């Protein structure tokens, strides 16, 4: 039956019920019209399918726990993320799940965000690429996704209620583009709204975000689902564009919708539109057969998916420091220290928690690859926050006797999880003391970290020989760590977020986490490397950084055109050569730097990247396309993305702090922008606008001459600054034209207000 026909046959009560879940994880079926139930499950980096989808159970069925988003983004490998998406879909099909609740595409505004491990990056371009690939991978197999949490869900503190106060340009350039890219490039079946408010309105009721931007402007064709428990006012939410409330059942909410339609408070057409969107997805989901006869128990390839999780982890681990100790070779005795060698810390706490099919124990994996070397083990630190000198002493004794100490240090969940933010960037006191004590007796100390977001390391990093960032590396990460330590694989992950030196350096520091119900995004566009660039602040490790066991040389940078039109864009290319002795992979990054712009812009912004695999001595050409959006910025007065004529530098880089080549190009804008001059526009704005200059330009010289006559044009005794000790035009240029003319009324044929009104009429005609 056609969707429209079904809608026509549904009662008001049935429609209202469809727009609310039937249970924790299901839609409301309409049996008499053959509308089936649809099942959703968390996400994002594994399938968290509870045995009974009608209940909010804690235990879930075994599924592959892939690395979390911090690790995924550090691979910079969109094809790999696509493959992971396909594998997730296969598990959804086997476990009878129609829609996987992920990926998360929020920005890492502060490294303190408790849920940062579930998000990709501090950079919207990279996060958008990752999210789009993830979605395309899952959906290529006929399983849906839920892009979340839309929008500005950047902290856990008061996450159900806080209002993220963000100016329009920052929202458009930083907090929305990853969602926009994912919607436009991948059309997720569903988008999940955030819990928080944005500029005072709940994301679940946000007409501008949901209706105007997501659905109308970006063309999102799927359904919007609430985050679990995010709806406060069901009728306002329907009007605002929230189609499906979760979880259910919510009899009272259903009744509210029915009453609102009957009383005329809610137009039934609004409800019908949500019903249409939900039915469309429910029927799309039903097209993919799931499980065995539609129930749990289908099969997926556990080993192959474990192996994929392993491969992704090897690509996402980031080698942060290496004095030359790595890869390990020929050591006779290895002291393995740290609880997380035995108890792998490979995922974060909260709704994304997966029941893994199996777990690669780091200690065992290391031992398996260590050949004849003798391996000793000490716990090093306890599970809780207590300080245990005895554990440190035991570790020191082992480290002293060995050729090398490998410390597995995991940030405990009481410091990092969904549901609460971190309060600092530090390891526990015990962990810091342990690292320092071991390094004091054993200069060959390697630290392997497991955490979801940046750590401060200044207290100990100079004392150790190597640091490997292992993230929350998924169930197979233990093998990936051993592979990397012994050089079976060459590390190729690069940071998708800046590691600051200290908390006080971070962009949101003075505006975090907010109070009185609001958090002001005072740093505006300047998050992540955009901030550190602008402040010229040193960092511990820059965005895009990661070491390898080989070296890469960049040569012969080229651009397809030196002068180009914005709509056509340009292609940048560079030759990359592996100049070392081992196979390796390099991620080339292209940042765009606008040399002069009408509004303030970050110094540089990532607009393209490519990962390339190279044998020793091999050279490959990497090409990266830059389109209109690579050069544009969002202008809040034009209320659109604009380009401006002028020069741009294209920075070809190995990290945000390692620019290898710069090419200058000239953009010719094809935009015909409406004139935005108004009665408050300044003299400078009139002169900067082509139409403004055409009508006002002739008066400018006269105005300047008059100003200099009134205020003098120089005083020889005090330099040439004019009679009142200043250059009057420097001030006048930034005053509204009408205000300047007020001072010159006596010279004008008409009143200044009439004169400006007349000029405005001319420019707006
Ligand atoms: C989380 C979502 C999750 C949902 C369902 C919420 O608390 O914010 O990410 O998908 O619960 O578990």
Boltz pocket constraint, residues with backbone or C-beta under 6 A from the ligand:
constraints:
  - pocket:
      binder: B
      contacts: [[A, 42], [A, 43], [A, 101], [A, 148], [A, 227], [A, 228], [A, 351]]
      max_distance: 6.0
